[in-house]
């Protein structure tokens, strides 16, 4: 019933959406996607009997230009964080109003990520708390120094440790947070309001 209402909204309110199909299984969605080219995929986290995360990863591989917006009633922050980690473009609560749906479409079309307003603050707090729980106190200090632009030598002098210790902490931080460079460390710190 929600899918029908949502489809009707898209047909009536979003003029650029001229082809809209509803599918009640991953297999049906895959079939439709092979037949036609879609710009957006709106998907719920739970489709009975199907692995939707695997389906979303499949869509990103097979249709790299598609924008994936999850529309779900879940408020599980672990699930939502995982969805963004696999690369979805946005997350909308099923309680979202028409203005928010329009905003999500516009933002994701512009290349931005989108999360429902009611969940954005909770997710930021959750991410920050999660990184604090994962990282040791020293690793948090090193991450903040990296975010402030200090070199390895400067960070070592600030914390009164050797440069090898700083290098070890940086390596550990990148491994724990799945980051690949100092630039990603800085971005992570700022994105998660750690500095």
C-alpha positions as CSV (number, residue, x, y, z in Angstrom):
1,X,0.0,0.0,0.0
2,X,2.8,2.4,0.8
3,X,4.5,1.6,-2.5
4,X,1.3,2.5,-4.4
5,X,0.9,5.8,-2.5
6,X,4.6,6.7,-3.0
7,X,4.4,5.9,-6.7
8,X,1.3,8.1,-7.1
9,X,3.1,10.9,-5.4
10,X,6.0,10.6,-7.8
11,X,3.7,10.6,-10.8
12,X,1.7,13.6,-9.7
13,X,4.4,15.8,-8.0
14,X,7.7,15.0,-9.7
15,X,7.2,15.9,-13.4
16,X,10.6,14.5,-14.5
17,X,9.5,11.0,-13.4
18,X,7.7,9.7,-16.5
19,X,8.2,6.0,-16.0
20,X,7.6,4.5,-12.6
21,X,7.4,0.8,-11.9
22,X,6.6,-1.0,-8.6
23,X,8.2,-4.4,-7.9
24,X,7.5,-6.6,-4.9
25,X,10.7,-8.7,-5.2
26,X,14.4,-8.2,-6.1
27,X,14.0,-10.7,-9.0
28,X,11.1,-8.6,-10.5
29,X,13.2,-5.4,-10.0
30,X,16.2,-6.9,-11.7
31,X,14.0,-8.0,-14.6
32,X,12.6,-4.5,-15.1
33,X,16.0,-2.9,-14.8
34,X,17.2,-5.1,-17.7
35,X,14.4,-3.9,-19.8
36,X,14.5,-0.2,-19.2
37,X,17.1,2.4,-18.0
38,X,16.1,4.1,-14.7
39,X,17.6,7.2,-13.1
40,X,16.4,6.4,-9.5
41,X,15.9,3.2,-7.5
42,X,13.6,3.7,-4.4
43,X,13.9,0.6,-2.2
44,X,12.9,-0.5,1.2
45,X,15.5,-2.2,3.5
46,X,13.2,-5.2,3.9
47,X,11.8,-7.1,0.9
48,X,10.6,-10.4,2.1
49,X,12.9,-13.3,1.2
50,X,15.5,-11.0,-0.5
51,X,18.9,-9.6,0.5
52,X,18.3,-5.9,-0.3
53,X,21.9,-4.8,0.6
54,X,23.2,-7.3,-2.0
55,X,20.7,-6.0,-4.5
56,X,21.8,-2.4,-3.9
57,X,25.4,-3.4,-4.4
58,X,24.5,-5.2,-7.6
59,X,22.7,-2.1,-8.9
60,X,25.7,0.1,-8.3
61,X,27.9,-2.3,-10.2
62,X,25.5,-3.0,-13.1
63,X,24.0,0.5,-13.3
64,X,26.7,2.9,-12.0
65,X,24.7,6.1,-12.7
66,X,21.6,5.1,-10.8
67,X,20.6,7.0,-7.7
68,X,19.6,4.8,-4.8
69,X,17.2,6.2,-2.3
70,X,16.2,3.9,0.6
71,X,12.7,4.6,1.8
72,X,12.1,2.7,5.1
73,X,10.6,2.8,8.5
74,X,13.7,1.5,10.2
75,X,15.4,3.8,12.7
76,X,18.2,1.3,13.4
77,X,21.3,3.5,13.1
78,X,23.6,0.5,12.5
79,X,21.5,-0.4,9.4
80,X,21.4,3.2,8.1
81,X,25.1,3.6,8.6
82,X,25.8,0.3,6.7
83,X,23.6,1.5,3.8
84,X,25.6,4.7,3.4
85,X,28.8,2.6,3.7
86,X,27.7,0.5,0.8
87,X,27.1,3.6,-1.2
88,X,23.4,4.5,-1.2
89,X,22.7,8.1,-2.1
90,X,20.0,8.8,0.4
91,X,17.8,7.6,3.2
92,X,14.2,8.7,3.6
93,X,11.9,7.8,6.5
94,X,8.5,6.5,5.4
95,X,7.1,9.4,7.5
96,X,8.8,12.0,5.2
97,X,6.5,14.6,3.8
98,X,6.3,15.7,0.2
99,X,8.7,18.6,0.6
100,X,11.3,16.3,2.1
101,X,10.9,13.8,-0.6
102,X,11.4,16.5,-3.2
103,X,14.5,17.8,-1.3
104,X,16.0,14.3,-1.2
105,X,15.5,13.9,-5.0
106,X,17.0,17.4,-5.7
107,X,20.0,16.8,-3.4
108,X,20.8,13.4,-4.7
109,X,20.5,14.6,-8.3
110,X,23.0,17.3,-7.4
111,X,25.4,14.6,-6.3
112,X,24.9,15.1,-2.5
113,X,24.0,12.5,0.1
114,X,20.6,12.9,1.8
115,X,19.2,11.6,5.1
116,X,15.8,12.4,6.6
117,X,16.0,15.4,8.9
118,X,14.8,13.5,11.9
119,X,17.6,11.0,11.6
120,X,20.5,13.2,10.5
121,X,21.4,14.4,14.0
122,X,21.0,11.0,15.5
123,X,23.3,9.4,12.9
124,X,26.0,12.1,13.4
125,X,26.0,11.5,17.1
126,X,26.0,7.8,16.6
127,X,28.9,7.9,14.2
128,X,30.9,10.2,16.5
129,X,30.2,7.9,19.5
130,X,31.0,4.8,17.5
131,X,34.4,6.2,16.4
132,X,35.1,7.2,20.0
133,X,34.4,3.7,21.2
134,X,36.5,2.2,18.4
135,X,39.5,4.5,18.8
136,X,41.7,4.6,21.9
137,X,42.2,7.9,23.6
138,X,45.6,8.4,22.0
139,X,44.2,7.5,18.5
140,X,41.5,10.2,19.0
141,X,44.2,12.7,19.9
142,X,46.3,11.8,16.9
143,X,43.2,12.0,14.6
144,X,42.5,15.5,15.9
145,X,46.1,16.6,15.3
146,X,46.0,15.2,11.8
147,X,42.7,17.1,11.2
148,X,44.4,20.3,12.4
149,X,47.1,19.8,9.8
150,X,50.0,18.8,11.9
151,X,52.8,16.8,10.3
152,X,54.0,13.5,11.9
153,X,56.9,15.2,13.5
154,X,54.7,18.0,14.9
155,X,52.2,15.5,16.2
156,X,55.0,13.6,17.9
157,X,56.4,16.7,19.5
158,X,52.9,17.8,20.7
159,X,52.2,14.4,22.3
160,X,55.8,13.8,23.5
161,X,56.1,10.5,21.7
162,X,58.3,9.2,18.8
163,X,57.4,9.7,15.1
164,X,57.1,5.9,14.9
165,X,54.4,5.9,17.5
166,X,52.4,8.5,15.6
167,X,52.8,6.5,12.4
168,X,51.6,3.4,14.2
169,X,48.5,5.3,15.6
170,X,47.7,6.7,12.2
171,X,47.9,3.2,10.6
172,X,45.6,1.8,13.4
173,X,43.1,4.7,12.9
174,X,42.9,4.1,9.1
175,X,42.5,0.4,9.6
176,X,39.7,0.8,12.3
177,X,37.8,3.4,10.3
178,X,38.5,1.9,6.9
179,X,40.3,5.1,5.7
180,X,43.1,5.2,3.1
181,X,44.9,8.5,3.6
182,X,45.5,11.5,5.9
183,X,43.0,13.4,3.7
184,X,40.3,10.9,4.4
185,X,41.2,11.1,8.1
186,X,40.7,14.9,8.0
187,X,37.4,14.5,6.2
188,X,36.2,11.9,8.7
189,X,37.0,14.1,11.6
190,X,35.2,17.1,10.2
191,X,32.2,15.1,8.9
192,X,31.8,13.6,12.3
193,X,32.3,17.0,14.1
194,X,35.2,15.7,16.1
195,X,37.0,19.1,15.7
